[in-house]
Amino acid sequence: MLLAIFADIHANRQAFAACLDYARAQGAERMICLGDYVGYGADPEWTVDTVMGLVDDGAMAVRGNHDNAIGTTAESMNAVAQAAIEWTRGRLSAAQRRFLAELPLTRRDDDRLYVHSEASNPLRWRYVQSTADAARSIQATSAHVTFCGHIHQPALYSMSGAAKMTSFVPSSDVPVQLLGGRQWLAVLGSVGQPRDGNPAASFAMFDTANNEITYCRVPYDVETAANRIRANSLPLWLADRLLAGK
């Protein structure tokens, strides 16, 4: 089965729509959503409705920290992120808020684990920024491949049976076979707010038949997404950073 895996959509309608179109054109048979559907961007209602529709059609989805923040004041965020969350709360319906609150923190499917942040303690929302972080996540699960987001920058990590770690930044559109005999952690880039210097939306395709992952970059109408943020009086920095991909 060919999976399309999305993380950190962040209410960016233009980016998510472009990625969905691209994934379907590539023959994606199932969608996987790794959280943070809201926050930062100006179209949370459309984004949550879209994810709800995908789940109704057989997609798998987990909860991110921004999704969690909609229903609780316990999440610690910077002032800009908090302003976007407070604005978002007023836009979502009760059904949309309930959908986000009831999403699981992890999902397991065959030999694959899906989580927003990392596997050792999903509710702590820790970032995978190093091989040590990746090792902690990998050792917390028996899954052959763990897919996560949260950091908005693509990366691939693996651990051998002797606990030797490897890591690299994958190239776009270059398939990588996730070989047996190792455990893998695939960190996806962000659909709605890339932070690796490339403003194009980021997601990945995974072929379960041969354990092959391909990271994808999809150009989209960044100006419209930024203008939507400005038009809704959200912090201007959220619009500006889309243009730089940072």
C-alpha positions in Angstrom: 0.0 0.0 0.0 1.2 3.5 -0.8 0.8 5.8 2.2 0.9 9.6 2.2 2.0 10.9 5.6 1.4 14.5 6.7 2.6 16.4 9.8 2.2 19.9 11.1 -0.4 21.2 8.8 -1.0 24.2 11.0 -4.3 25.4 9.4 -2.5 26.2 6.1 -5.3 25.4 3.6 -3.2 26.2 0.5 -0.3 24.0 1.6 -2.5 21.0 2.7 -4.7 21.1 -0.4 -1.6 21.2 -2.7 -0.1 18.2 -0.8 -3.3 16.2 -1.0 -3.6 16.8 -4.7 0.0 15.8 -5.2 -0.4 12.6 -3.1 -3.5 11.5 -4.9 -1.9 12.1 -8.3 1.0 9.9 -7.1 -1.5 7.1 -6.3 -1.7 7.4 -2.5 -4.0 4.7 -1.2 -4.2 5.8 2.5 -3.6 9.1 4.3 -1.8 9.3 7.7 -1.9 12.6 9.7 0.6 13.2 12.5 -1.0 16.1 14.3 -0.9 19.8 14.7 -3.7 20.5 12.4 -4.3 23.9 13.9 -2.2 26.8 15.2 -0.4 29.5 13.3 -2.5 29.4 10.1 -5.8 31.1 9.2 -7.9 28.2 8.1 -8.4 25.9 11.1 -12.1 25.1 10.3 -11.3 23.9 6.8 -8.3 21.9 7.9 -10.0 20.1 10.8 -13.0 19.3 8.6 -10.7 18.0 5.9 -8.8 15.7 8.4 -12.2 14.5 9.8 -13.3 13.6 6.3 -10.0 11.8 5.6 -10.5 9.8 8.8 -14.0 8.9 7.8 -12.5 7.6 4.6 -10.0 5.3 6.4 -7.1 7.7 7.2 -5.3 7.4 10.5 -4.7 10.5 12.7 -3.0 11.3 15.9 -3.0 14.4 18.2 -0.4 17.1 18.3 0.5 19.6 20.9 -1.4 22.5 19.2 -4.4 20.3 18.8 -4.1 19.4 22.5 -3.9 23.1 23.4 -7.3 23.8 22.0 -8.9 21.9 24.9 -6.6 22.7 27.7 -4.7 25.7 29.1 -1.9 23.4 30.4 0.2 23.5 27.3 3.1 25.9 27.5 3.6 27.9 24.3 5.3 31.1 23.3 3.2 34.3 23.0 2.8 34.1 19.2 1.7 30.5 19.3 -0.6 31.2 22.2 -2.3 34.1 20.4 -3.0 31.8 17.4 -4.4 29.1 19.7 -6.7 31.6 21.4 -7.9 32.9 18.1 -8.4 29.3 16.8 -10.5 28.3 19.8 -13.1 30.9 18.8 -13.3 29.5 15.2 -13.8 25.8 15.9 -17.2 24.2 16.5 -17.9 21.9 19.4 -17.7 18.9 17.1 -14.3 20.0 15.7 -12.9 20.6 19.2 -14.2 17.2 20.4 -12.6 15.5 17.4 -9.2 17.0 18.3 -9.5 16.2 22.0 -10.4 12.5 21.3 -7.5 11.8 18.9 -5.0 9.3 20.2 -1.4 10.2 20.9 -0.1 7.2 19.0 -1.3 4.7 16.4 0.3 1.4 15.6 -0.3 -0.2 12.2 1.5 -3.5 11.4 5.2 -2.7 12.0 4.7 1.1 11.9 4.2 3.6 14.7 2.7 7.0 14.2 3.2 9.8 16.8 3.4 13.6 16.7 6.5 14.2 18.8 8.4 11.0 19.8 7.6 7.6 21.2 9.2 7.5 24.6 6.7 10.0 26.2 4.3 11.4 23.5 2.6 13.8 25.9 5.8 15.6 26.8 6.1 16.8 23.2 9.9 16.5 23.0 11.7 17.4 19.8 13.9 15.0 18.0 16.9 17.2 17.3 19.8 14.7 17.6 20.7 11.0 17.4 20.3 10.8 21.2 16.8 12.1 20.9 16.1 9.6 18.1 17.6 6.7 20.0 15.3 7.4 23.0 12.3 7.3 20.7 13.4 4.2 18.8 14.2 2.3 22.0 10.7 3.0 23.3 9.0 0.9 20.6 9.4 -2.4 18.8 8.1 -0.9 15.6 10.4 -1.2 12.5 9.6 2.4 11.5 8.3 5.3 13.6 6.9 8.3 11.8 6.8 11.7 13.7 6.7 15.4 13.1 6.8 18.3 15.5 10.2 19.8 14.6 9.2 20.9 11.0 12.5 19.7 9.5 12.9 16.4 7.6 15.4 13.9 8.9 15.9 10.1 8.9 17.5 8.1 11.8 18.2 4.4 12.2 19.5 2.1 14.9 21.3 -1.2 14.3 20.9 -4.3 16.5 24.0 -3.2 18.2 22.5 0.2 19.0 24.6 2.1 16.5 22.9 5.2 15.2 22.9 6.8 11.8 21.3 10.0 10.6 20.9 12.1 7.5 18.7 14.7 5.9 16.9 13.0 3.0 16.8 14.5 -0.4 13.5 15.3 -2.0 12.0 12.8 -4.5 14.8 10.3 -3.8 13.4 7.0 -2.5 15.1 5.5 0.5 14.6 1.8 1.4 14.2 1.4 5.2 16.1 -1.9 5.4 15.3 -4.7 7.9 17.7 -5.4 10.7 17.5 -1.8 11.8 14.8 0.3 13.4 14.0 3.6 11.8 12.7 7.0 12.8 11.4 9.1 10.0 10.9 12.8 11.0 8.7 14.5 8.5 8.9 18.1 7.5 5.9 20.4 7.9 3.1 20.8 5.5 2.0 24.1 6.7 5.1 25.8 8.2 8.4 24.4 6.9 11.5 25.5 8.9 14.4 24.2 6.9 14.7 27.3 4.6 12.5 25.9 1.9 9.0 27.4 1.8 7.6 24.5 -0.2 5.3 22.2 1.7 6.8 19.0 3.0 5.4 15.5 3.5 6.3 11.9 2.7 5.1 8.9 0.7 5.8 5.4 2.1 5.4 2.2 0.1 4.7 -0.6 2.5 5.5 -3.4 0.0 9.2 -2.5 -0.2 9.6 -0.3 2.9 10.5 2.7 0.8 10.1 6.3 1.9 10.2 9.3 -0.4 10.2 12.8 1.0 8.2 15.2 -1.2 8.3 19.0 -1.5 5.2 20.7 -3.0 5.2 24.4 -4.1 1.9 26.1 -3.1 0.4 29.6 -3.0 2.4 30.9 -0.1 1.3 34.5 -0.7 -2.3 33.7 -0.3 -1.6 31.7 2.9 0.3 34.6 4.3 -2.3 37.1 3.3 -5.0 35.0 5.0 -3.0 35.3 8.3 -2.7 39.0 7.9 -6.3 39.5 7.0 -7.3 37.7 10.2 -5.1 39.9 12.4 -2.9 37.0 13.5 0.7 37.9 14.4 2.4 39.2 11.3 5.5 37.1 12.0 3.4 34.0 11.2 2.9 35.3 7.7 6.4 36.5 7.1 8.0 33.2 8.1 6.0 31.2 5.5 7.8 33.2 2.8 11.2 32.3 4.1 10.4 28.7 5.2 11.8 29.4 8.7 
